[in-house]
Amino acid sequence: LGTDVLPVVIRYARKRANQRGLANVRFAVLGAHELLERHVAAGSVAEVHCYHPQPYYDPREAHRRLVTPAFLASAHRALKPGGLFVVQTDNPGYWGYIQD
């Protein structure tokens, strides 16, 4: 299941999945935090992947970041014991924030 809050991103992802013949992939216009909090049972997923979350450089917008202690708690709750959390960013400053 792939999610994003932007419909244009989901349309593109769906198009690329169809071009590759990936019939087992599903997409939803939905925030990752909302997905984990409202639609995923505790201890029910083996992996949570988060690719290139928006870093929001402006300190006034930092509260909009996806990777926060609350989101990480939701991901931890959703994971099975021994589950894997994967996060990727190409932003060195955001990576430092995530590591902290």
Protein Blocks (a to p, Z undefined) as FASTA:
>chain_A
ZZdfbfklmmmmmmmmmmnopakbccddddfklmmmmmpcghiafbdcdehiafklalkl
mmmpmbdfklmmmmmmmpcghiacddddfbfklmmmmmZZ
